[in-house]
């Protein structure tokens, strides 16, 4: 039987300082049923509920015996990390709380989201970068999110309480009626994958394009390289800090994410060429089976949260991207423009590419509607991610989005003569 996670409720967390802003309004310390504007029954959390009342059962498929054998190590690490998360919440009193800072933080946070990268990478693949670089970035993004989400479900370390969120007072008063906010509140925070991606992905691109600034003289660095590295450092600072301003991550979450991103970047620089070459020679069946194996050992929690669903999307987006690219090569459909391709053709490729990818994904979503669980936008308590939901996401992101980017779109590019080599 998987162990339960989380200590019993206590008064220890009630001493956490409340931010003196719109985030900090008195909340009732008693729990009881209530209802939101839609009439959905909800339960109001105590101020420290997300530190002391999050009890989850961890399920590690195919690896339960290994997990149980090292349970004492896991227990020690989780206790230490939990203390760090609780301790660093006191640092919120130093974080800007004005609405202007929140607006900027929301923009920075959106620019560091997984959705942002999944939009940018196809554009890079069609118009800007070599396939080898795009492939390496997809693999790096996949590893960042897979390992990060595995850690989230293994340690079950909660995000900061709702009172630290920007506008937290209103959200606390309305309980957990909004599914998006509810999922975010109960979703685990350690490590911050936004921070990991912000530290690793931009520097992976710049290092490939311009080399290391640590081993170059100022004369060797072009103005474009200097500008790129300057923006990358600003980006790698702004995105993690935005998560603190919005109150969705503690400083411990952000620190762990940034450290993890640096480690992944170092490994990527050392091994991405060998891994990419190996993936180019891998069969589609092998890539799909490897993806299924990755998901079969992904830790899960009960009650369910959105983590496994998110991981499924990125793993099979990556699988579809790789399989589609390998098929394109066998059909003579390279994805990149040549150097002489003009801006108009490149822009046309983006428009045509997304006119193929997005409808394909939507059509698959509608065709697989019958195998998915009923929507539960207002009640996480009935949220499910079963086999049918898994299959729908695999097809949407593997075929519609991943293969659409590297196979279907390039096929149409070639038919239209849009700058394909």
Buried (B, 14 or more C-beta within 10 A) or exposed (E): EBEEBBBEBEEEBEEBEBBEBBBBBEBEEEBEEBEBEEEBEBEBBBBBBBBBBBBBBBBBEEEEEEBEEEEEEBEEEBEEBBEBBBEBBEEBBEBBBEEEBBEBBBEBBEBBBBEBBBEBBBBBBBBBBBBBBBBBBBBBBBBBBBBBBBBBBBBBBBBBBBBBBBBBBEBBEBBBBBBEBBBBBBBBBBBBBBBBBBBBBBBBBBBBEBEEBEEEEEEEBEEEBEEBBEEBEEBBBBBBBBBBBBBBBBBBBBBBBBBBBBBBBEBBBEEBEEBBEEBBEBEBEEBBEBBBEBBEEBBBBEEBBBBBBBBBBBBBBBBBBBBBBBBBBEEEBBBBBEEEBEEEBBEBBBEBBBEBBEEBBEEBBEEBEEBBEEEEEBBBEEBEBEEBBBBBBBBBBBBBBBBBBBBBBBBBBBEEEBBBE
